[in-house]
Amino acid sequence: MSSTTLIKNNSGVTQVSLQAKFLGKRCISISGEINEESAVDFTDKIIDLNLESNEPITVLINSNGGEINSGLLMYDAIVGSKAPIRMVCRGKAYSMGAVLFACAKERYMLLNSELMLHQPMLGGRVSGNASSIKSISDSMLETKKKINKLLSKHTKKSEEEIDEATGFDHYFSPEESIEFNLCDEIIEFSKVIDFIKEVEW
């Protein structure tokens, strides 16, 4: 159930969802699992805010990752947005979540947040004949190359460096994230409030 808050207007006091209030402040969230539904909802909001203006959009991310194809749809929206995306990691951005975080125009991490990168993983049990299994394996290798190429583009690291870093579950502290060029700045929570307050309701 969505949390609600009260806002004052000329008619008195109105109850609205926090999500709606944040959207009015050009702030949206990526939370929980990345899947088809959350990806479409996210891209719809990015389109809506771009139609409104080219002012920065603040995205708060706290996610374990999820489906690669859904994540790539969100990636396209982030890098294709005419309004610059200001990404804030509040808690964690793992797997596909870390890829989305790394591709933003501005990338901020809270003091105790964390990123994690690894190789693409199968979403279910592998079954079928040898040809089917080989096809899945080839597809996974292509996906791995695609993700590594994207990370290389946004971190300025070579694809070989990315491949080595993602060969296991690699956790990055904020300081390590800056060193690997996954993050631009470590901030306190008060800075997140400032980002959101600068937009008039």
Z-matrix of the N, CA and C atoms (Angstrom, degrees):
N
C 1 1.468
C 2 1.526 1 109.27
N 3 1.330 2 116.58 1 132.71
C 4 1.455 3 121.13 2 -177.29
C 5 1.518 4 111.36 3 -73.52
N 6 1.340 5 116.76 4 136.16
C 7 1.458 6 121.72 5 176.28
C 8 1.517 7 109.26 6 -69.40
N 9 1.327 8 115.58 7 151.31
C 10 1.463 9 120.32 8 -179.44
C 11 1.522 10 110.35 9 -122.70
N 12 1.328 11 115.02 10 164.00
C 13 1.450 12 121.33 11 176.60
C 14 1.525 13 108.27 12 -145.91
N 15 1.305 14 117.31 13 170.34
C 16 1.457 15 122.49 14 -179.81
C 17 1.521 16 110.22 15 -109.67
N 18 1.321 17 117.16 16 137.67
C 19 1.459 18 121.42 17 174.66
C 20 1.520 19 109.05 18 -125.22
N 21 1.321 20 115.30 19 145.28
C 22 1.459 21 121.27 20 178.92
C 23 1.530 22 109.16 21 -93.96
N 24 1.329 23 115.72 22 137.59
C 25 1.458 24 120.87 23 174.99
C 26 1.515 25 108.76 24 -144.37
N 27 1.332 26 117.40 25 -174.08
C 28 1.464 27 121.22 26 -176.96
C 29 1.522 28 112.77 27 -63.52
N 30 1.327 29 115.96 28 -22.80
C 31 1.466 30 120.48 29 -179.34
C 32 1.530 31 113.11 30 -89.43
N 33 1.327 32 115.60 31 -5.01
C 34 1.463 33 119.58 32 -178.31
C 35 1.515 34 110.53 33 124.90
N 36 1.330 35 115.55 34 -127.21
C 37 1.462 36 121.35 35 -178.64
C 38 1.523 37 109.22 36 -120.41
N 39 1.323 38 115.61 37 132.29
C 40 1.460 39 121.30 38 -179.38
C 41 1.528 40 110.03 39 -122.02
N 42 1.317 41 115.89 40 139.51
C 43 1.465 42 120.19 41 176.82
C 44 1.521 43 109.32 42 -92.05
N 45 1.334 44 116.61 43 126.85
C 46 1.465 45 121.78 44 178.56
C 47 1.523 46 108.88 45 -133.18
N 48 1.315 47 116.40 46 161.52
C 49 1.461 48 119.71 47 175.78
C 50 1.524 49 109.37 48 -72.96
N 51 1.336 50 115.62 49 150.85
C 52 1.464 51 119.42 50 176.45
C 53 1.523 52 110.55 51 -60.92
N 54 1.330 53 115.90 52 -35.62
C 55 1.461 54 120.41 53 179.62
C 56 1.527 55 110.80 54 -60.70
N 57 1.346 56 116.15 55 -42.81
C 58 1.461 57 120.54 56 179.40
C 59 1.531 58 110.95 57 -66.89
N 60 1.333 59 115.90 58 -39.31
C 61 1.470 60 119.13 59 179.25
C 62 1.516 61 110.51 60 -65.85
N 63 1.337 62 116.57 61 -43.61
C 64 1.458 63 120.25 62 178.54
C 65 1.532 64 111.09 63 -63.58
N 66 1.336 65 116.67 64 -39.64
C 67 1.457 66 120.32 65 179.00
C 68 1.524 67 110.22 66 -61.07
N 69 1.328 68 116.06 67 -38.95
C 70 1.457 69 120.81 68 176.43
C 71 1.517 70 112.33 69 -64.49
N 72 1.322 71 116.11 70 -22.28
C 73 1.463 72 122.62 71 176.87
C 74 1.523 73 111.67 72 -96.88
N 75 1.342 74 116.57 73 13.13
C 76 1.462 75 122.84 74 -179.90
C 77 1.534 76 111.42 75 59.67
N 78 1.321 77 114.64 76 42.21
C 79 1.462 78 121.39 77 179.51
C 80 1.526 79 109.03 78 -130.59
N 81 1.339 80 117.17 79 125.57
C 82 1.457 81 121.27 80 178.29
C 83 1.529 82 109.20 81 -131.16
N 84 1.324 83 116.10 82 164.99
C 85 1.467 84 120.99 83 -175.09
C 86 1.524 85 111.85 84 -120.70
N 87 1.321 86 114.39 85 148.15
C 88 1.467 87 122.39 86 165.01
C 89 1.522 88 104.90 87 -116.23
N 90 1.318 89 117.25 88 110.67
C 91 1.463 90 119.50 89 -177.05
C 92 1.519 91 110.06 90 -139.09
N 93 1.317 92 115.74 91 149.68
C 94 1.452 93 120.17 92 179.91
C 95 1.520 94 111.75 93 73.12
N 96 1.324 95 115.55 94 -153.62
C 97 1.461 96 121.36 95 -175.37
C 98 1.522 97 111.85 96 -75.84
N 99 1.317 98 115.96 97 138.14
C 100 1.459 99 121.64 98 173.72
C 101 1.528 100 107.76 99 -85.62
N 102 1.327 101 117.04 100 115.97
C 103 1.460 102 121.60 101 -179.77
C 104 1.530 103 109.11 102 -142.36
N 105 1.313 104 116.52 103 -176.32
C 106 1.469 105 120.28 104 -176.07
C 107 1.529 106 111.55 105 -59.63
N 108 1.321 107 116.75 106 -43.81
C 109 1.465 108 120.20 107 -177.69
C 110 1.524 109 111.78 108 -64.84
N 111 1.328 110 116.78 109 -47.07
C 112 1.465 111 119.44 110 -178.54
C 113 1.523 112 111.31 111 -68.37
N 114 1.346 113 117.04 112 -32.70
C 115 1.461 114 120.73 113 179.48
C 116 1.526 115 111.49 114 -67.84
N 117 1.325 116 117.15 115 -43.89
C 118 1.468 117 120.68 116 179.29
C 119 1.529 118 110.12 117 -65.89
N 120 1.331 119 116.73 118 -42.08
C 121 1.468 120 120.68 119 178.16
C 122 1.531 121 110.57 120 -60.81
N 123 1.318 122 116.56 121 -43.19
C 124 1.461 123 121.32 122 179.77
C 125 1.523 124 111.37 123 -63.08
N 126 1.334 125 116.75 124 -48.29
C 127 1.463 126 119.55 125 -177.65
C 128 1.531 127 111.47 126 -66.55
N 129 1.327 128 117.20 127 -33.90
C 130 1.469 129 120.02 128 175.84
C 131 1.532 130 110.47 129 -61.02
N 132 1.332 131 116.39 130 -41.58
C 133 1.468 132 120.34 131 179.96
C 134 1.523 133 111.53 132 -67.94
N 135 1.337 134 116.56 133 -38.47
C 136 1.460 135 119.98 134 177.56
C 137 1.531 136 110.19 135 -63.09
N 138 1.321 137 116.90 136 -42.33
C 139 1.471 138 120.51 137 177.36
C 140 1.524 139 110.42 138 -61.49
N 141 1.331 140 116.64 139 -47.03
C 142 1.459 141 121.81 140 -178.03
C 143 1.530 142 111.25 141 -59.27
N 144 1.324 143 116.84 142 -44.98
C 145 1.467 144 120.43 143 -178.42
C 146 1.522 145 111.31 144 -70.48
N 147 1.334 146 117.63 145 -31.54
C 148 1.458 147 120.10 146 176.03
C 149 1.521 148 111.43 147 -69.06
N 150 1.337 149 117.04 148 -35.54
C 151 1.454 150 120.45 149 177.23
C 152 1.527 151 111.37 150 -66.39
N 153 1.323 152 115.29 151 -27.51
C 154 1.460 153 121.24 152 -178.87
C 155 1.523 154 111.53 153 -76.03
N 156 1.341 155 117.43 154 -47.65
C 157 1.469 156 121.73 155 179.32
C 158 1.529 157 109.63 156 -171.14
N 159 1.333 158 115.20 157 173.76
C 160 1.462 159 120.94 158 177.33
C 161 1.521 160 111.93 159 -100.83
N 162 1.340 161 116.45 160 17.14
C 163 1.464 162 120.36 161 176.58
C 164 1.531 163 109.80 162 -68.91
N 165 1.347 164 118.08 163 154.59
C 166 1.471 165 120.83 164 -177.27
C 167 1.530 166 113.46 165 -56.19
N 168 1.322 167 115.19 166 147.55
C 169 1.460 168 123.16 167 175.37
C 170 1.527 169 107.83 168 -111.72
N 171 1.325 170 117.00 169 126.93
C 172 1.464 171 120.95 170 176.83
C 173 1.516 172 109.29 171 -93.34
N 174 1.333 173 116.77 172 125.83
C 175 1.464 174 122.24 173 178.10
C 176 1.519 175 108.63 174 -115.96
N 177 1.324 176 116.27 175 121.32
C 178 1.463 177 122.00 176 177.44
C 179 1.522 178 108.26 177 -97.54
N 180 1.331 179 117.52 178 121.26
C 181 1.467 180 120.30 179 -177.13
C 182 1.522 181 111.47 180 -116.19
N 183 1.322 182 115.09 181 134.63
C 184 1.464 183 123.27 182 173.40
C 185 1.533 184 105.63 183 -150.01
N 186 1.333 185 116.62 184 91.90
C 187 1.460 186 119.89 185 -169.29
C 188 1.524 187 111.46 186 -148.37
N 189 1.342 188 114.74 187 145.09
C 190 1.462 189 121.22 188 173.79
C 191 1.527 190 111.67 189 -83.73
N 192 1.331 191 117.66 190 -4.17
C 193 1.453 192 121.25 191 -176.66
C 194 1.518 193 110.86 192 100.95
N 195 1.320 194 117.01 193 -156.03
C 196 1.458 195 119.80 194 -179.64
C 197 1.511 196 111.72 195 159.59
N 198 1.324 197 116.85 196 -141.73
C 199 1.456 198 122.69 197 -174.51
C 200 1.529 199 111.80 198 -68.01
N 201 1.312 200 116.22 199 132.54
C 202 1.458 201 120.95 200 -176.63
C 203 1.521 202 111.64 201 -66.46
N 204 1.335 203 118.09 202 -47.58
C 205 1.470 204 120.34 203 -178.64
C 206 1.522 205 111.81 204 -60.89
N 207 1.336 206 116.91 205 -39.84
C 208 1.461 207 120.53 206 177.62
C 209 1.524 208 110.16 207 -66.10
N 210 1.324 209 115.76 208 -40.19
C 211 1.457 210 119.90 209 177.70
C 212 1.516 211 112.35 210 -63.61
N 213 1.326 212 117.07 211 -37.08
C 214 1.460 213 120.21 212 179.41
C 215 1.525 214 111.98 213 -68.73
N 216 1.332 215 117.31 214 -31.04
C 217 1.463 216 120.23 215 173.17
C 218 1.532 217 109.40 216 -63.07
N 219 1.329 218 116.98 217 -43.61
C 220 1.458 219 120.94 218 178.28
C 221 1.530 220 110.64 219 -66.03
N 222 1.325 221 116.14 220 -37.57
C 223 1.473 222 120.96 221 176.74
C 224 1.527 223 109.96 222 -58.20
N 225 1.334 224 116.76 223 -47.68
C 226 1.468 225 120.80 224 179.86
C 227 1.526 226 111.17 225 -57.98
N 228 1.340 227 116.38 226 -39.17
C 229 1.467 228 120.32 227 179.87
C 230 1.526 229 111.21 228 -68.01
N 231 1.324 230 116.83 229 -39.46
C 232 1.467 231 120.81 230 -177.89
C 233 1.523 232 111.24 231 -67.77
N 234 1.329 233 116.81 232 -49.68
C 235 1.464 234 119.13 233 -177.22
C 236 1.526 235 111.93 234 -75.95
N 237 1.333 236 117.29 235 -22.37
C 238 1.457 237 120.67 236 -179.28
C 239 1.516 238 114.47 237 -91.96
N 240 1.327 239 117.07 238 -6.61
C 241 1.465 240 120.91 239 -178.91
C 242 1.525 241 110.90 240 -67.58
N 243 1.334 242 116.49 241 129.11
C 244 1.462 243 120.15 242 176.05
C 245 1.527 244 110.52 243 -71.61
N 246 1.327 245 115.69 244 -30.96
C 247 1.464 246 119.97 245 173.23
C 248 1.531 247 107.31 246 -80.02
N 249 1.334 248 119.11 247 124.14
C 250 1.465 249 120.67 248 -177.24
C 251 1.529 250 112.20 249 -60.64
N 252 1.330 251 115.51 250 137.99
C 253 1.465 252 121.12 251 -179.86
C 254 1.518 253 109.92 252 -94.35
N 255 1.318 254 115.41 253 125.40
C 256 1.464 255 123.20 254 178.38
C 257 1.533 256 106.66 255 -107.94
N 258 1.324 257 117.16 256 105.47
C 259 1.460 258 121.85 257 -173.37
C 260 1.521 259 110.85 258 -97.29
N 261 1.332 260 115.47 259 132.98
C 262 1.472 261 121.33 260 177.93
C 263 1.521 262 108.97 261 -123.00
N 264 1.332 263 116.96 262 121.62
C 265 1.458 264 120.99 263 175.20
C 266 1.522 265 108.20 264 -86.47
N 267 1.329 266 115.54 265 114.22
C 268 1.466 267 120.26 266 178.29
C 269 1.532 268 107.43 267 -115.31
N 270 1.287 269 116.05 268 90.16
C 271 1.456 270 120.89 269 -179.09
C 272 1.510 271 110.55 270 114.39
N 273 1.345 272 116.09 271 -83.09
C 274 1.463 273 119.20 272 -176.87
C 275 1.516 274 110.73 273 -153.71
N 276 1.318 275 114.58 274 151.21
C 277 1.459 276 122.24 275 170.79
C 278 1.521 277 105.19 276 -139.39
N 279 1.325 278 115.33 277 98.94
C 280 1.456 279 121.21 278 -175.55
C 281 1.535 280 110.91 279 -105.40
N 282 1.334 281 115.24 280 152.47
C 283 1.455 282 121.74 281 171.01
C 284 1.539 283 110.46 282 54.61
N 285 1.340 284 118.58 283 -122.26
C 286 1.466 285 121.36 284 179.98
C 287 1.523 286 111.01 285 -61.37
N 288 1.315 287 117.24 286 -29.71
C 289 1.460 288 120.96 287 177.09
C 290 1.516 289 111.60 288 -61.95
N 291 1.336 290 117.00 289 -37.57
C 292 1.463 291 120.95 290 178.49
C 293 1.527 292 111.19 291 -69.14
N 294 1.330 293 116.25 292 -35.42
C 295 1.476 294 120.17 293 177.16
C 296 1.525 295 109.90 294 -63.78
N 297 1.338 296 116.30 295 -44.45
C 298 1.463 297 120.43 296 178.85
C 299 1.522 298 110.88 297 -63.24
N 300 1.318 299 115.94 298 -41.14
C 301 1.471 300 119.95 299 178.88
C 302 1.529 301 110.56 300 -60.90
N 303 1.331 302 115.86 301 -46.15
C 304 1.465 303 120.92 302 -173.93
C 305 1.521 304 113.23 303 -66.27
N 306 1.341 305 117.83 304 -23.69
C 307 1.464 306 120.20 305 -173.85
C 308 1.522 307 113.95 306 -88.65
N 309 1.315 308 118.14 307 -3.06
C 310 1.467 309 120.91 308 -176.16
C 311 1.533 310 111.75 309 -72.98
N 312 1.314 311 115.74 310 159.39
C 313 1.468 312 122.27 311 179.14
C 314 1.529 313 110.88 312 -64.02
N 315 1.339 314 116.08 313 -44.76
C 316 1.460 315 122.69 314 175.98
C 317 1.520 316 108.22 315 -124.95
N 318 1.349 317 117.55 316 134.54
C 319 1.464 318 121.27 317 -173.14
C 320 1.525 319 110.06 318 -129.39
N 321 1.328 320 115.29 319 116.20
C 322 1.454 321 121.19 320 -177.63
C 323 1.532 322 110.71 321 -122.78
N 324 1.334 323 116.07 322 143.78
C 325 1.458 324 120.68 323 175.60
C 326 1.519 325 109.96 324 -124.50
N 327 1.341 326 115.74 325 137.80
C 328 1.456 327 119.53 326 172.33
C 329 1.522 328 109.16 327 -70.24
N 330 1.313 329 115.78 328 162.11
C 331 1.463 330 122.01 329 -170.87
C 332 1.527 331 113.85 330 -55.22
N 333 1.329 332 117.21 331 -37.45
C 334 1.468 333 121.17 332 -175.45
C 335 1.520 334 113.15 333 -111.93
N 336 1.325 335 116.76 334 24.40
C 337 1.463 336 120.78 335 178.32
C 338 1.528 337 110.00 336 -88.39
N 339 1.338 338 116.11 337 173.53
C 340 1.457 339 120.43 338 -172.29
C 341 1.530 340 110.49 339 -154.43
N 342 1.322 341 115.95 340 143.62
C 343 1.452 342 122.40 341 173.49
C 344 1.527 343 109.21 342 -111.47
N 345 1.331 344 116.69 343 155.94
C 346 1.464 345 120.62 344 174.56
C 347 1.523 346 109.39 345 -146.19
N 348 1.328 347 115.38 346 130.03
C 349 1.457 348 122.27 347 176.75
C 350 1.520 349 109.76 348 -118.78
N 351 1.318 350 116.31 349 146.81
C 352 1.461 351 121.44 350 173.59
C 353 1.525 352 109.01 351 -159.27
N 354 1.314 353 116.46 352 178.36
C 355 1.452 354 120.76 353 178.07
C 356 1.526 355 110.05 354 -70.68
N 357 1.348 356 117.62 355 153.14
C 358 1.468 357 119.97 356 174.51
C 359 1.520 358 110.49 357 -56.02
N 360 1.337 359 116.24 358 141.52
C 361 1.455 360 121.01 359 -177.96
C 362 1.514 361 110.38 360 -118.30
N 363 1.328 362 116.91 361 150.25
C 364 1.458 363 121.65 362 176.31
C 365 1.511 364 110.14 363 -70.79
N 366 1.316 365 115.72 364 139.04
C 367 1.459 366 120.17 365 -178.26
C 368 1.514 367 114.04 366 -81.29
N 369 1.312 368 118.72 367 -11.57
C 370 1.456 369 120.69 368 -178.67
C 371 1.511 370 110.94 369 -153.01
N 372 1.299 371 116.15 370 -175.04
C 373 1.454 372 121.70 371 -178.71
C 374 1.525 373 110.28 372 -73.14
N 375 1.346 374 116.31 373 135.93
C 376 1.458 375 120.87 374 179.88
C 377 1.519 376 109.56 375 -82.60
N 378 1.333 377 116.63 376 128.78
C 379 1.454 378 120.42 377 177.80
C 380 1.522 379 108.67 378 -147.15
N 381 1.351 380 116.03 379 165.97
C 382 1.454 381 120.67 380 179.50
C 383 1.508 382 111.38 381 120.97
N 384 1.333 383 115.20 382 -176.61
C 385 1.454 384 118.92 383 -179.52
C 386 1.528 385 110.59 384 -80.26
N 387 1.337 386 114.96 385 177.93
C 388 1.460 387 120.36 386 -175.67
C 389 1.524 388 112.02 387 -59.92
N 390 1.344 389 116.67 388 -38.69
C 391 1.470 390 120.49 389 179.89
C 392 1.522 391 111.49 390 -64.58
N 393 1.338 392 115.70 391 -40.64
C 394 1.464 393 119.97 392 179.33
C 395 1.521 394 110.91 393 -64.93
N 396 1.326 395 115.97 394 -43.77
C 397 1.459 396 120.30 395 -179.23
C 398 1.527 397 110.65 396 -64.99
N 399 1.340 398 116.56 397 -39.20
C 400 1.468 399 119.59 398 177.51
C 401 1.524 400 110.59 399 -64.74
N 402 1.324 401 116.97 400 -39.32
C 403 1.463 402 120.93 401 178.93
C 404 1.525 403 110.85 402 -62.28
N 405 1.341 404 115.61 403 -42.16
C 406 1.472 405 120.25 404 178.03
C 407 1.520 406 110.16 405 -64.05
N 408 1.339 407 115.47 406 -43.04
C 409 1.466 408 120.07 407 179.99
C 410 1.516 409 111.29 408 -62.32
N 411 1.322 410 117.28 409 -43.81
C 412 1.471 411 121.07 410 178.86
C 413 1.530 412 110.93 411 -63.41
N 414 1.327 413 115.66 412 -39.94
C 415 1.466 414 120.24 413 179.16
C 416 1.524 415 110.96 414 -64.20
N 417 1.323 416 116.73 415 -41.07
C 418 1.462 417 120.78 416 179.01
C 419 1.526 418 111.39 417 -64.37
N 420 1.328 419 116.56 418 -38.84
C 421 1.459 420 120.08 419 178.22
C 422 1.523 421 110.89 420 -64.98
N 423 1.332 422 117.03 421 -40.54
C 424 1.460 423 120.94 422 177.90
C 425 1.526 424 110.98 423 -64.83
N 426 1.336 425 115.64 424 -40.33
C 427 1.469 426 119.94 425 178.40
C 428 1.521 427 110.44 426 -64.39
N 429 1.321 428 115.87 427 -42.12
C 430 1.467 429 120.71 428 178.32
C 431 1.526 430 110.56 429 -59.33
N 432 1.340 431 116.96 430 -44.74
C 433 1.459 432 121.12 431 179.05
C 434 1.523 433 111.03 432 -62.44
N 435 1.333 434 116.04 433 -40.87
C 436 1.465 435 120.60 434 -179.98
C 437 1.530 436 111.41 435 -62.93
N 438 1.330 437 116.21 436 -47.48
C 439 1.467 438 120.52 437 -179.87
C 440 1.523 439 110.56 438 -64.29
N 441 1.338 440 116.93 439 -42.47
C 442 1.464 441 120.50 440 179.09
C 443 1.523 442 111.30 441 -61.49
N 444 1.335 443 116.09 442 -38.41
C 445 1.463 444 120.44 443 179.38
C 446 1.529 445 110.89 444 -66.07
N 447 1.331 446 116.68 445 -39.88
C 448 1.465 447 120.38 446 177.99
C 449 1.527 448 110.84 447 -64.94
N 450 1.336 449 116.11 448 -45.56
C 451 1.463 450 119.78 449 179.54
C 452 1.525 451 111.20 450 -64.33
N 453 1.327 452 116.64 451 -37.44
C 454 1.461 453 120.60 452 177.57
C 455 1.527 454 110.64 453 -61.70
N 456 1.330 455 115.83 454 -41.22
C 457 1.465 456 121.29 455 179.84
C 458 1.523 457 111.74 456 -61.81
N 459 1.330 458 116.96 457 -41.68
C 460 1.468 459 120.05 458 -173.09
C 461 1.527 460 113.91 459 -90.77
N 462 1.314 461 117.75 460 -15.11
C 463 1.470 462 120.37 461 178.46
C 464 1.526 463 112.42 462 -106.84
N 465 1.343 464 116.60 463 -11.85
C 466 1.467 465 122.47 464 -175.78
C 467 1.528 466 111.79 465 65.56
N 468 1.320 467 116.77 466 17.24
C 469 1.462 468 121.16 467 173.78
C 470 1.528 469 108.81 468 -90.01
N 471 1.334 470 116.59 469 155.65
C 472 1.453 471 119.33 470 177.26
C 473 1.528 472 109.65 471 -71.42
N 474 1.333 473 116.13 472 158.35
C 475 1.461 474 119.51 473 177.99
C 476 1.525 475 111.01 474 -63.32
N 477 1.323 476 116.87 475 -29.14
C 478 1.467 477 120.64 476 176.92
C 479 1.527 478 110.61 477 -67.05
N 480 1.343 479 116.85 478 -40.72
C 481 1.468 480 120.84 479 178.07
C 482 1.529 481 110.57 480 -65.37
N 483 1.322 482 115.89 481 -40.73
C 484 1.463 483 120.50 482 178.16
C 485 1.524 484 110.15 483 -64.34
N 486 1.326 485 116.67 484 -43.54
C 487 1.460 486 120.98 485 -179.42
C 488 1.529 487 110.71 486 -60.48
N 489 1.316 488 116.72 487 -40.67
C 490 1.465 489 120.90 488 179.03
C 491 1.526 490 110.78 489 -67.63
N 492 1.331 491 116.49 490 -40.78
C 493 1.469 492 120.89 491 -177.35
C 494 1.521 493 112.24 492 -70.24
N 495 1.339 494 116.97 493 -26.50
C 496 1.467 495 120.36 494 -176.70
C 497 1.528 496 112.42 495 -102.29
N 498 1.325 497 117.37 496 12.27
C 499 1.450 498 120.95 497 179.99
C 500 1.516 499 113.64 498 -72.94
N 501 1.324 500 116.56 499 -6.50
C 502 1.468 501 123.17 500 179.15
C 503 1.521 502 107.63 501 -154.16
N 504 1.324 503 117.35 502 175.65
C 505 1.471 504 120.28 503 176.46
C 506 1.526 505 108.13 504 -70.19
N 507 1.313 506 116.27 505 99.07
C 508 1.470 507 122.55 506 -173.99
C 509 1.526 508 109.74 507 -102.46
N 510 1.323 509 115.98 508 109.43
C 511 1.465 510 121.72 509 -179.63
C 512 1.524 511 109.88 510 -92.39
N 513 1.329 512 115.39 511 137.92
C 514 1.452 513 121.90 512 -178.41
C 515 1.530 514 109.82 513 -121.10
N 516 1.315 515 116.96 514 123.80
C 517 1.463 516 121.19 515 169.80
C 518 1.529 517 107.66 516 -72.05
N 519 1.330 518 118.72 517 168.83
C 520 1.467 519 119.16 518 177.16
C 521 1.532 520 112.71 519 -55.66
N 522 1.332 521 116.23 520 -41.76
C 523 1.463 522 120.13 521 -179.72
C 524 1.531 523 111.06 522 -65.27
N 525 1.326 524 116.56 523 -42.95
C 526 1.467 525 120.85 524 178.14
C 527 1.521 526 111.23 525 -66.73
N 528 1.327 527 116.06 526 -33.55
C 529 1.465 528 120.44 527 178.70
C 530 1.524 529 111.13 528 -65.41
N 531 1.319 530 116.77 529 -39.76
C 532 1.464 531 120.66 530 177.09
C 533 1.526 532 109.85 531 -66.08
N 534 1.331 533 116.45 532 -43.29
C 535 1.461 534 120.96 533 -179.74
C 536 1.529 535 111.72 534 -61.06
N 537 1.343 536 116.89 535 -34.89
C 538 1.467 537 121.55 536 -179.80
C 539 1.524 538 111.70 537 -89.28
N 540 1.330 539 116.30 538 2.11
C 541 1.471 540 123.57 539 -179.64
C 542 1.528 541 112.68 540 63.38
N 543 1.329 542 116.40 541 34.48
C 544 1.463 543 121.80 542 171.42
C 545 1.525 544 110.44 543 -90.29
N 546 1.318 545 116.23 544 -19.26
C 547 1.468 546 122.81 545 -173.91
C 548 1.518 547 109.17 546 -137.38
N 549 1.345 548 115.85 547 151.00
C 550 1.461 549 120.90 548 179.69
C 551 1.522 550 113.59 549 -98.70
N 552 1.339 551 115.93 550 -34.57
C 553 1.469 552 117.90 551 -173.36
C 554 1.524 553 110.63 552 -157.89
N 555 1.330 554 115.67 553 144.47
C 556 1.461 555 122.57 554 173.77
C 557 1.526 556 107.38 555 -97.16
N 558 1.324 557 117.19 556 128.76
C 559 1.459 558 120.59 557 -175.30
C 560 1.527 559 111.55 558 -128.97
N 561 1.314 560 115.53 559 162.27
C 562 1.460 561 121.85 560 173.00
C 563 1.528 562 109.08 561 -90.44
N 564 1.324 563 116.34 562 162.69
C 565 1.462 564 120.74 563 -175.52
C 566 1.525 565 112.15 564 -60.87
N 567 1.328 566 116.48 565 -30.48
C 568 1.469 567 120.37 566 -179.94
C 569 1.528 568 111.75 567 -60.07
N 570 1.332 569 116.90 568 -29.36
C 571 1.456 570 121.14 569 179.42
C 572 1.531 571 110.72 570 -68.83
N 573 1.342 572 116.29 571 -34.28
C 574 1.469 573 120.46 572 177.19
C 575 1.524 574 109.31 573 -63.39
N 576 1.326 575 116.24 574 -43.01
C 577 1.465 576 120.76 575 178.33
C 578 1.528 577 110.19 576 -60.95
N 579 1.324 578 116.65 577 -40.83
C 580 1.470 579 120.61 578 178.75
C 581 1.535 580 111.11 579 -62.24
N 582 1.338 581 116.85 580 -40.76
C 583 1.468 582 120.32 581 178.41
C 584 1.528 583 110.43 582 -56.85
N 585 1.335 584 115.52 583 -44.84
C 586 1.456 585 120.48 584 -174.50
C 587 1.536 586 111.20 585 -77.62
N 588 1.324 587 117.64 586 -35.77
C 589 1.462 588 121.68 587 -178.23
C 590 1.526 589 112.40 588 -68.03
N 591 1.339 590 117.21 589 -24.50
C 592 1.463 591 118.99 590 -175.47
C 593 1.532 592 112.68 591 -70.55
N 594 1.338 593 117.10 592 -11.28
C 595 1.465 594 120.70 593 178.35
C 596 1.525 595 109.23 594 -99.20
N 597 1.322 596 116.90 595 128.31
C 598 1.465 597 121.39 596 179.52
C 599 1.516 598 110.20 597 -73.30
N 600 1.348 599 116.48 598 138.57
C 601 1.481 600 121.31 599 176.84
C 602 1.504 601 109.49 600 -74.39
